[in-house]
Amino acid sequence: MKMVVAVIKPFKLDDVREALSEVGVQGITVTEVKGFGRQKGHTELYRGAEYVVDFLPKMKIEVAVSDDMSDAVVEAITDAARTGKIGDGKIFIYELAQAIRIRTGETDGDAL
């Protein structure tokens, strides 16, 4: 099993959710996060005062999938989240040691 974690631009969330649904993903976890990479921050003007926004808003998507689905999930996220501009995001893939469905006690692949 794999845990696929993607950090994307907020306005791409619906596109990514739809793409994941099309490849058979049944559930995702989404968190609003802030951060920066090469995109860095930017300067904004508010009521005549200039201030620096260091951390940019992003969406973090977590998807637990079987090993055979991980490539399709990564491809779906990449295609749906890409704008071609800096700041499109990152995808991280972790080995998932165990998964347990609390309600039924099912484990691993059955719990996904």
Phi and psi in degrees as a GROMACS rama.xvg file:
@    title "Ramachandran Plot"
@    xaxis  label "Phi"
@    yaxis  label "Psi"
@TYPE xy
-129.382  149.41  LYS-2
-109.932  115.7  MET-3
-101.837  121.997  VAL-4
-118.866  125.268  VAL-5
-124.263  138.927  ALA-6
-114.281  117.836  VAL-7
-131.496  170.885  ILE-8
-70.2078  140.995  LYS-9
-56.8249  -38.3299  PRO-10
-73.2747  -6.68321  PHE-11
-95.199  -1.30525  LYS-12
-59.4416  -47.4156  LEU-13
-63.0964  -39.7147  ASP-14
-62.3439  -42.8306  ASP-15
-67.3226  -42.63  VAL-16
-59.2001  -45.1472  ARG-17
-64.1093  -41.4446  GLU-18
-64.1747  -39.9699  ALA-19
-67.0048  -38.5848  LEU-20
-62.2873  -38.6271  SER-21
-65.7388  -29.2665  GLU-22
-91.8467  3.58051  VAL-23
99.914  11.0149  GLY-24
-72.9748  129.28  VAL-25
-94.8972  -22.5098  GLN-26
-155.308  145.881  GLY-27
-138.521  160.021  ILE-28
-116.73  131.933  THR-29
-123.177  134.436  VAL-30
-131.25  136.94  THR-31
-79.826  125.623  GLU-32
-131.329  169.819  VAL-33
-131.53  147.177  LYS-34
-178.396  -175.199  GLY-35
-156.051  155.244  PHE-36
-135.722  -126.187  GLY-37
-67.6223  -23.31  ARG-38
-65.2015  -27.5425  GLN-39
57.2916  -166.859  LYS-40
-97.1026  -165.42  GLY-41
-152.249  167.426  HIS-42
-101.491  136.118  THR-43
-125.534  159.848  GLU-44
-112.878  125.611  LEU-45
-134.119  116.375  TYR-46
50.3033  43.4102  ARG-47
83.795  -8.144  GLY-48
-104.148  136.944  ALA-49
-93.2395  135.343  GLU-50
-142.296  156.855  TYR-51
-99.4067  130.617  VAL-52
-98.4507  104.269  VAL-53
-78.667  -41.7547  ASP-54
-107.025  128.484  PHE-55
-97.407  145.239  LEU-56
-69.5178  135.279  PRO-57
-139.758  168.959  LYS-58
-117.995  133.201  MET-59
-106.872  123.303  LYS-60
-112.517  130.683  ILE-61
-119.973  130.27  GLU-62
-135.946  122.007  VAL-63
-95.2145  123.876  ALA-64
-137.806  162.839  VAL-65
-71.5794  159.231  SER-66
-55.6965  -39.3021  ASP-67
-72.8086  -14.5363  ASP-68
-95.3503  -12.973  MET-69
-61.0012  -40.9036  SER-70
-63.9867  -41.4223  ASP-71
-65.8734  -37.5861  ALA-72
-66.4111  -45.5221  VAL-73
-61.7513  -42.8615  VAL-74
-64.9432  -40.7521  GLU-75
-63.2563  -44.4274  ALA-76
-64.744  -46.1327  ILE-77
-59.5419  -48.1234  THR-78
-65.4411  -40.3758  ASP-79
-76.8981  -30.4003  ALA-80
-92.6844  -13.1151  ALA-81
-72.3071  128.414  ARG-82
-112.766  -17.6188  THR-83
88.5111  1.9849  GLY-84
-110.233  161.546  LYS-85
-60.8119  142.279  ILE-86
94.4043  9.74664  GLY-87
-62.8794  -27.735  ASP-88
122.531  -168.948  GLY-89
-140.495  157.28  LYS-90
-125.964  132.686  ILE-91
-120.958  139.752  PHE-92
-123.963  124.683  ILE-93
-115.808  151.003  TYR-94
-73.3893  134.706  GLU-95
-107.288  113.371  LEU-96
-70.9379  -41.0398  ALA-97
-158.296  148.865  GLN-98
-134.468  140.562  ALA-99
-134.938  127.437  ILE-100
-84.752  117.723  ARG-101
-61.2417  -43.9159  ILE-102
-60.5284  -44.2344  ARG-103
-108.795  -16.0005  THR-104
83.1471  2.68895  GLY-105
-61.3176  150.199  GLU-106
-124.919  161.928  THR-107
49.5797  -126.572  ASP-108
-58.5729  -35.0157  GLY-109
-67.8399  -26.0231  ASP-110
-80.8175  -16.9585  ALA-111
